[in-house]
Amino acid sequence: MSESNPYRLRWQQDAHDVLGEFLAAARKENLPALSWTIATSGALVGDVDSLNSTPDGMRAAFEAWTGWLNARGVTDRMRRDGVTHLYAQFRRGEGATEVRGAIRADIHPPFDEEPS
């Protein structure tokens, strides 16, 4: 086993604890549900649901979470295929237990629209 494994497990545990805080706040603040991933680095990534949301609903979910998290580095880019990629970074906590992460959304154009 790698010497770095205990660190990775601690980072993941810290992210798990922060995710618990996020889910509790989501219930209290009525934030939309996201799909969450915890990386081996301890990064916490929230993806907006693209299957059960409209493009406007996806953007609203992204904005709700980035606003609540005071996220920074918000990008809003349209790719050549017409998909809009939204991305923002956040930090939670301080020092050794700080958790970093991102909120992401890929908003596809409606089926009746052709990409430019």
Secondary structure, DSSP 8 states (H G I E B T S, - for coil): --TTHHHHHHHHHHHHHHHHHHHHHHHHHT----EEEE-TT--EEEE--SSSS-HHHHHHHHHHHHHHHT-EEEEEEE-TTS-EEEEEEEEES-GGG-EEEEEEEEE---TTS---
